Amino acid sequence: MIPKNNRILHFFFSNAKFAADLAIYRDIGDYLYWRLDEDEKIIATLNKSLGSYSDVSKYKCPIYSGVTLFEIMVHEGIHQGLQDHLWLHYYTYFAKKIIKNMNRQSNEYSGEWETPFHFLLCHLFSVATNWAEQCEWIDEEDILQENKETENFDIHYISKEATKLLGAMLELVLPNAKLTLKSRKDILAIIVSCYIRLKRNKKLKDVADSLLIFTTRGVGNSAPPHYRKELLEIFNTLDDYRLRSDAPEFRAAIESSIQARPN
């Protein structure tokens, strides 16, 4: 719950339906999209060496700030049982622009993030996995009755939309040569770890299953064949053996998706 002394965030996001009705996501999303598309100065800055960005400079960055506003808004929507994805799928557009504008990653670089762009890309995945898992901590008493009375009410609605987002972003990342194999493995590891945590809670089986479907097959079984094969190759080379051994269903789902014919 957003404290009342944080007046701006409380005003806009304490009632997620209010934020949805105002379409706040459109103003934030379009602004970030424009900055990532046309602002050459910020693009150049985000392509520099990481420096203190992940610790200090991100708090002065309009891109990080916009991403965080989405994070807060969607988080509130999840806990309020809102049957509206609040356009969390803007993250896919942010990821596209980040990948388009980022410099090719150096194969010699062994750190976690080479530039602010690489940090931001991984951050999108971290936030989206958090959205997928947040449904575990929903308190039904916090959900407004009008939301519960929505037709086909699904308490996990937004978290499932987050799994759809994760699949869409992963399709952008895994085949992309701008990222090193290490970076692509790190991002896949974020998603596999999320799946493992979800499947351990039987009440979240629908979200775990949704994550498997959208990361291996895409929306409507639309993931291209080359992506499915790349996904299997990278999964089989994950550095953490425990991830592979604890998620045999993930590997099986990938293999099944390869055998299936994309739509």
DRENDO-1510 file (C-alpha; in Angstrom, 1 decimal, always signed):
<recs>
REC; n; res; u; v; w
REC; 1; MET; +0.0; +0.0; +0.0 .
REC; 2; ILE; +1.3; +3.4; -0.9 .
REC; 3; PRO; +1.7; +5.7; +2.1 .
REC; 4; LYS; -0.4; +8.9; +2.1 .
REC; 5; ASN; +2.6; +11.1; +2.8 .
REC; 6; ASN; +3.8; +10.1; -0.7 .
REC; 7; ARG; +1.2; +12.4; -2.2 .
REC; 8; ILE; +1.8; +12.1; -5.9 .
REC; 9; LEU; +2.1; +8.3; -6.0 .
REC; 10; HIS; -0.8; +7.9; -3.6 .
REC; 11; PHE; -3.0; +10.2; -5.7 .
REC; 12; PHE; -2.4; +8.4; -9.0 .
REC; 13; PHE; -1.8; +4.8; -8.0 .
REC; 14; SER; -3.5; +4.0; -4.6 .
REC; 15; ASN; -6.6; +3.2; -6.7 .
REC; 16; ALA; -5.3; +1.3; -9.7 .
REC; 17; LYS; -8.7; +1.6; -11.5 .
REC; 18; PHE; -8.3; +5.4; -11.2 .
REC; 19; ALA; -4.9; +5.1; -12.9 .
REC; 20; ALA; -6.5; +2.9; -15.6 .
REC; 21; ASP; -9.4; +5.2; -16.3 .
REC; 22; LEU; -7.0; +8.2; -16.6 .
REC; 23; ALA; -4.8; +6.1; -19.0 .
REC; 24; ILE; -1.7; +7.3; -17.1 .
REC; 25; TYR; +0.2; +4.4; -18.6 .
REC; 26; ARG; -0.1; +6.0; -22.0 .
REC; 27; ASP; +1.4; +9.3; -21.0 .
REC; 28; ILE; +4.4; +7.6; -19.2 .
REC; 29; GLY; +4.8; +4.9; -21.9 .
REC; 30; ASP; +4.7; +7.3; -24.9 .
REC; 31; TYR; +7.1; +9.7; -23.2 .
REC; 32; LEU; +9.7; +6.9; -22.6 .
REC; 33; TYR; +9.2; +5.6; -26.1 .
REC; 34; TRP; +9.9; +9.1; -27.5 .
REC; 35; ARG; +13.0; +9.6; -25.4 .
REC; 36; LEU; +14.3; +6.2; -26.4 .
REC; 37; ASP; +13.5; +6.8; -30.1 .
REC; 38; GLU; +14.6; +10.4; -30.6 .
REC; 39; ASP; +16.7; +11.7; -27.7 .
REC; 40; GLU; +20.2; +11.2; -29.0 .
REC; 41; LYS; +21.8; +12.7; -25.9 .
REC; 42; ILE; +20.2; +10.2; -23.5 .
REC; 43; ILE; +20.9; +7.3; -25.9 .
REC; 44; ALA; +24.6; +8.3; -25.9 .
REC; 45; THR; +24.6; +8.5; -22.1 .
REC; 46; LEU; +23.0; +5.1; -21.7 .
REC; 47; ASN; +25.6; +3.6; -24.0 .
REC; 48; LYS; +28.5; +4.7; -21.9 .
REC; 49; SER; +30.3; +2.6; -19.3 .
REC; 50; LEU; +28.0; +1.6; -16.5 .
REC; 51; GLY; +29.9; +3.6; -13.8 .
REC; 52; SER; +27.7; +4.5; -10.9 .
REC; 53; TYR; +24.4; +4.2; -12.9 .
REC; 54; SER; +23.1; +1.1; -11.1 .
REC; 55; ASP; +23.8; +2.6; -7.7 .
REC; 56; VAL; +23.3; +6.4; -8.0 .
REC; 57; SER; +22.7; +7.8; -11.5 .
REC; 58; LYS; +19.6; +5.7; -12.3 .
REC; 59; TYR; +17.6; +7.8; -9.8 .
REC; 60; LYS; +18.2; +10.9; -12.1 .
REC; 61; CYS; +17.4; +9.0; -15.3 .
REC; 62; PRO; +14.0; +9.6; -16.9 .
REC; 63; ILE; +14.0; +6.1; -18.4 .
REC; 64; TYR; +14.5; +4.4; -15.1 .
REC; 65; SER; +12.0; +6.7; -13.4 .
REC; 66; GLY; +9.4; +5.9; -16.1 .
REC; 67; VAL; +10.0; +2.1; -15.8 .
REC; 68; THR; +9.6; +2.4; -12.0 .
REC; 69; LEU; +6.3; +4.3; -12.3 .
REC; 70; PHE; +5.0; +1.3; -14.3 .
REC; 71; GLU; +6.4; -1.0; -11.7 .
REC; 72; ILE; +4.5; +0.7; -8.9 .
REC; 73; MET; +1.2; +1.1; -10.9 .
REC; 74; VAL; +1.1; -2.6; -12.0 .
REC; 75; HIS; +2.1; -3.8; -8.5 .
REC; 76; GLU; -0.9; -1.9; -7.1 .
REC; 77; GLY; -3.2; -3.3; -9.8 .
REC; 78; ILE; -2.1; -6.9; -8.9 .
REC; 79; HIS; -2.9; -6.5; -5.2 .
REC; 80; GLN; -6.2; -4.8; -5.9 .
REC; 81; GLY; -7.3; -7.6; -8.2 .
REC; 82; LEU; -7.8; -5.2; -11.2 .
REC; 83; GLN; -8.9; -7.0; -14.4 .
REC; 84; ASP; -6.8; -4.6; -16.5 .
REC; 85; HIS; -3.2; -5.2; -17.5 .
REC; 86; LEU; -2.5; -1.5; -17.3 .
REC; 87; TRP; -0.5; -1.7; -20.5 .
REC; 88; LEU; +2.4; -3.4; -18.8 .
REC; 89; HIS; +3.2; -4.5; -22.4 .
REC; 90; TYR; +4.8; -1.1; -22.9 .
REC; 91; TYR; +7.8; -2.9; -21.5 .
REC; 92; THR; +8.1; -4.8; -24.8 .
REC; 93; TYR; +8.4; -1.6; -26.7 .
REC; 94; PHE; +11.0; -0.3; -24.2 .
REC; 95; ALA; +13.0; -3.5; -24.7 .
REC; 96; LYS; +12.9; -3.1; -28.5 .
REC; 97; LYS; +14.2; +0.4; -28.3 .
REC; 98; ILE; +16.9; -0.4; -25.8 .
REC; 99; ILE; +18.1; -3.3; -28.0 .
REC; 100; LYS; +18.0; -1.2; -31.1 .
REC; 101; ASN; +20.0; +1.6; -29.6 .
REC; 102; MET; +22.5; -0.2; -27.4 .
REC; 103; ASN; +26.0; -0.9; -28.7 .
REC; 104; ARG; +27.1; -4.4; -29.4 .
REC; 105; GLN; +28.3; -6.0; -26.1 .
REC; 106; SER; +32.0; -6.8; -25.9 .
REC; 107; ASN; +32.7; -10.6; -25.6 .
REC; 108; GLU; +35.6; -9.7; -23.4 .
REC; 109; TYR; +33.4; -8.1; -20.8 .
REC; 110; SER; +32.8; -10.3; -17.8 .
REC; 111; GLY; +30.8; -8.1; -15.5 .
REC; 112; GLU; +27.1; -8.1; -14.9 .
REC; 113; TRP; +26.1; -5.0; -16.9 .
REC; 114; GLU; +28.4; -3.3; -19.4 .
REC; 115; THR; +26.3; -0.1; -19.9 .
REC; 116; PRO; +23.2; +1.5; -18.4 .
REC; 117; PHE; +21.3; +0.1; -21.4 .
REC; 118; HIS; +22.3; -3.4; -20.4 .
REC; 119; PHE; +21.3; -2.7; -16.8 .
REC; 120; LEU; +17.9; -1.4; -17.9 .
REC; 121; LEU; +17.2; -4.4; -20.1 .
REC; 122; CYS; +17.8; -6.8; -17.3 .
REC; 123; HIS; +15.8; -4.6; -15.0 .
REC; 124; LEU; +12.8; -4.9; -17.2 .
REC; 125; PHE; +13.0; -8.7; -16.8 .
REC; 126; SER; +13.4; -8.5; -13.1 .
REC; 127; VAL; +10.4; -6.3; -12.7 .
REC; 128; ALA; +8.2; -8.5; -14.9 .
REC; 129; THR; +9.2; -11.6; -13.0 .
REC; 130; ASN; +8.3; -9.8; -9.8 .
REC; 131; TRP; +4.9; -9.0; -11.3 .
REC; 132; ALA; +4.4; -12.7; -12.2 .
REC; 133; GLU; +5.2; -13.7; -8.6 .
REC; 134; GLN; +3.4; -11.0; -6.7 .
REC; 135; CYS; +0.1; -12.8; -6.9 .
REC; 136; GLU; +1.4; -15.1; -4.1 .
REC; 137; TRP; +1.0; -12.2; -1.7 .
REC; 138; ILE; -2.4; -10.9; -2.6 .
REC; 139; ASP; -4.7; -10.4; +0.3 .
REC; 140; GLU; -8.2; -10.8; -1.0 .
REC; 141; GLU; -9.5; -8.4; +1.7 .
REC; 142; ASP; -7.7; -5.6; -0.1 .
REC; 143; ILE; -9.6; -6.3; -3.3 .
REC; 144; LEU; -12.5; -3.9; -4.0 .
REC; 145; GLN; -15.9; -5.7; -4.3 .
REC; 146; GLU; -16.5; -4.1; -7.7 .
REC; 147; ASN; -13.3; -5.7; -9.0 .
REC; 148; LYS; -14.4; -9.1; -7.6 .
REC; 149; GLU; -17.7; -8.7; -9.4 .
REC; 150; THR; -16.0; -8.3; -12.8 .
REC; 151; GLU; -17.2; -11.0; -15.2 .
REC; 152; ASN; -14.7; -13.9; -15.3 .
REC; 153; PHE; -12.8; -12.4; -12.4 .
REC; 154; ASP; -9.3; -13.9; -12.2 .
REC; 155; ILE; -7.2; -13.0; -9.2 .
REC; 156; HIS; -4.0; -13.9; -11.2 .
REC; 157; TYR; -5.0; -11.9; -14.3 .
REC; 158; ILE; -2.2; -9.3; -14.2 .
REC; 159; SER; +0.4; -11.8; -13.2 .
REC; 160; LYS; -0.5; -14.0; -16.2 .
REC; 161; GLU; -0.2; -10.9; -18.4 .
REC; 162; ALA; +3.3; -10.5; -17.0 .
REC; 163; THR; +4.2; -14.0; -18.2 .
REC; 164; LYS; +3.0; -13.0; -21.6 .
REC; 165; LEU; +5.3; -10.0; -21.5 .
REC; 166; LEU; +8.2; -12.1; -20.4 .
REC; 167; GLY; +7.8; -14.4; -23.4 .
REC; 168; ALA; +7.6; -11.4; -25.8 .
REC; 169; MET; +10.8; -9.8; -24.3 .
REC; 170; LEU; +12.6; -13.1; -24.4 .
REC; 171; GLU; +11.9; -13.5; -28.1 .
REC; 172; LEU; +13.6; -10.2; -28.6 .
REC; 173; VAL; +16.7; -11.1; -26.5 .
REC; 174; LEU; +17.7; -14.7; -27.2 .
REC; 175; PRO; +18.4; -14.4; -30.9 .
REC; 176; ASN; +20.0; -11.0; -30.7 .
REC; 177; ALA; +23.8; -10.9; -31.4 .
REC; 178; LYS; +24.2; -7.5; -29.7 .
REC; 179; LEU; +24.2; -9.4; -26.4 .
REC; 180; THR; +26.8; -11.9; -25.4 .
REC; 181; LEU; +25.9; -15.5; -24.7 .
REC; 182; LYS; +26.6; -14.8; -21.0 .
REC; 183; SER; +24.1; -12.0; -20.9 .
REC; 184; ARG; +21.4; -14.0; -22.7 .
REC; 185; LYS; +22.0; -16.9; -20.3 .
REC; 186; ASP; +21.7; -14.5; -17.4 .
REC; 187; ILE; +18.3; -13.2; -18.6 .
REC; 188; LEU; +17.0; -16.7; -19.3 .
REC; 189; ALA; +18.1; -17.7; -15.8 .
REC; 190; ILE; +16.0; -14.9; -14.4 .
REC; 191; ILE; +12.9; -16.5; -16.0 .
REC; 192; VAL; +13.7; -20.1; -15.2 .
REC; 193; SER; +14.3; -19.1; -11.5 .
REC; 194; CYS; +10.9; -17.4; -11.6 .
REC; 195; TYR; +9.2; -20.5; -13.0 .
REC; 196; ILE; +10.8; -22.7; -10.2 .
REC; 197; ARG; +9.5; -20.4; -7.5 .
REC; 198; LEU; +6.0; -20.3; -9.1 .
REC; 199; LYS; +5.7; -24.1; -9.5 .
REC; 200; ARG; +6.6; -24.7; -5.8 .
REC; 201; ASN; +3.3; -23.1; -4.8 .
REC; 202; LYS; +0.4; -25.3; -6.1 .
REC; 203; LYS; -1.9; -22.3; -5.9 .
REC; 204; LEU; +0.1; -20.6; -8.6 .
REC; 205; LYS; +0.1; -23.5; -11.0 .
REC; 206; ASP; -1.9; -21.5; -13.5 .
REC; 207; VAL; +0.7; -18.7; -13.5 .
REC; 208; ALA; +3.6; -21.2; -13.8 .
REC; 209; ASP; +1.9; -22.9; -16.7 .
REC; 210; SER; +1.2; -19.6; -18.4 .
REC; 211; LEU; +4.9; -18.7; -18.1 .
REC; 212; LEU; +5.9; -22.0; -19.8 .
REC; 213; ILE; +3.5; -21.4; -22.6 .
REC; 214; PHE; +4.4; -17.9; -23.4 .
REC; 215; THR; +8.2; -18.3; -23.1 .
REC; 216; THR; +8.4; -21.4; -25.2 .
REC; 217; ARG; +5.6; -20.9; -27.8 .
REC; 218; GLY; +4.7; -17.2; -27.7 .
REC; 219; VAL; +1.2; -15.7; -28.0 .
REC; 220; GLY; -1.0; -18.0; -30.0 .
REC; 221; ASN; +1.9; -20.4; -30.7 .
REC; 222; SER; +3.6; -17.7; -32.8 .
REC; 223; ALA; +7.2; -18.0; -31.6 .
REC; 224; PRO; +9.4; -18.6; -34.7 .
REC; 225; PRO; +11.3; -21.9; -35.0 .
REC; 226; HIS; +14.7; -20.3; -34.8 .
REC; 227; TYR; +13.8; -18.8; -31.4 .
REC; 228; ARG; +12.6; -22.2; -30.1 .
REC; 229; LYS; +15.9; -23.8; -31.1 .
REC; 230; GLU; +17.9; -21.0; -29.6 .
REC; 231; LEU; +16.0; -21.2; -26.4 .
REC; 232; LEU; +16.8; -24.9; -26.0 .
REC; 233; GLU; +20.5; -24.4; -26.8 .
REC; 234; ILE; +20.8; -21.7; -24.3 .
REC; 235; PHE; +18.8; -23.5; -21.6 .
REC; 236; ASN; +21.1; -26.5; -22.0 .
REC; 237; THR; +24.1; -24.4; -21.4 .
REC; 238; LEU; +22.9; -22.5; -18.3 .
REC; 239; ASP; +25.8; -22.2; -15.9 .
REC; 240; ASP; +23.8; -23.1; -12.9 .
REC; 241; TYR; +23.1; -26.8; -13.1 .
REC; 242; ARG; +20.5; -26.5; -10.4 .
REC; 243; LEU; +18.3; -24.4; -12.6 .
REC; 244; ARG; +18.2; -27.1; -15.2 .
REC; 245; SER; +17.7; -29.9; -12.8 .
REC; 246; ASP; +15.0; -28.1; -10.9 .
REC; 247; ALA; +13.0; -27.2; -14.0 .
REC; 248; PRO; +12.8; -30.3; -16.2 .
REC; 249; GLU; +9.3; -29.2; -17.2 .
REC; 250; PHE; +10.9; -26.1; -18.8 .
REC; 251; ARG; +13.2; -28.2; -21.0 .
REC; 252; ALA; +10.3; -30.5; -21.9 .
REC; 253; ALA; +8.1; -27.6; -22.8 .
REC; 254; ILE; +10.8; -26.2; -25.1 .
REC; 255; GLU; +11.3; -29.6; -26.8 .
REC; 256; SER; +7.5; -29.9; -27.3 .
REC; 257; SER; +7.4; -26.4; -28.8 .
REC; 258; ILE; +10.0; -27.3; -31.3 .
REC; 259; GLN; +8.0; -30.3; -32.4 .
REC; 260; ALA; +4.9; -28.2; -32.7 .
REC; 261; ARG; +4.2; -26.2; -35.8 .
REC; 262; PRO; +4.1; -22.5; -35.2 .
REC; 263; ASN; +0.9; -20.6; -36.3 .
</recs>
